[in-house]
Amino acid sequence: MAHKHTADPAEIMRGTGHPELEYAAGWTIAGLVTIGTIVAAWVFAI
């Protein structure tokens, strides 16, 4: 049976039912962005 996705923003914000995965992915991305910013500032001596 196919999943029916609604355009309701509340449904979209609720997520796919894997909050721990989304939480981990969010922190991973945030960490990588932070490290990337630090490395870029260091490399380009900003």
C-alpha positions as CSV (number, residue, x, y, z in Angstrom):
1,M,0.0,0.0,0.0
2,A,1.4,3.4,-1.0
3,H,1.9,6.2,1.4
4,K,-0.3,9.2,0.7
5,H,1.5,12.5,1.5
6,T,-0.6,15.5,2.4
7,A,0.5,19.1,1.8
8,D,-0.5,19.9,5.4
9,P,2.4,21.7,7.0
10,A,1.7,20.2,10.4
11,E,1.9,16.7,8.8
12,I,5.2,17.6,7.1
13,M,6.7,19.0,10.3
14,R,5.7,15.9,12.2
15,G,8.2,13.9,10.2
16,T,8.3,10.4,8.9
17,G,8.1,8.6,12.3
18,H,11.9,8.4,12.8
19,P,12.6,11.3,15.2
20,E,15.8,9.8,16.6
21,L,17.2,9.5,13.0
22,E,16.2,13.0,12.1
23,Y,17.7,14.3,15.4
24,A,21.0,12.5,14.7
25,A,21.1,13.6,11.1
26,G,20.4,17.2,12.2
27,W,23.2,17.2,14.7
28,T,25.6,15.5,12.3
29,I,24.9,18.1,9.6
30,A,25.2,21.0,12.1
31,G,28.6,19.5,13.3
32,L,29.9,19.1,9.8
33,V,28.9,22.7,8.9
34,T,30.6,24.0,12.1
35,I,33.8,22.1,11.4
36,G,33.7,23.2,7.7
37,T,33.4,26.8,8.8
38,I,36.3,26.5,11.2
39,V,38.5,24.8,8.6
40,A,37.6,27.4,6.0
41,A,38.4,30.3,8.4
42,W,41.7,28.6,9.3
43,V,42.7,27.8,5.7
44,F,41.8,31.3,4.3
45,A,43.2,33.0,7.5
46,I,40.0,35.0,7.9
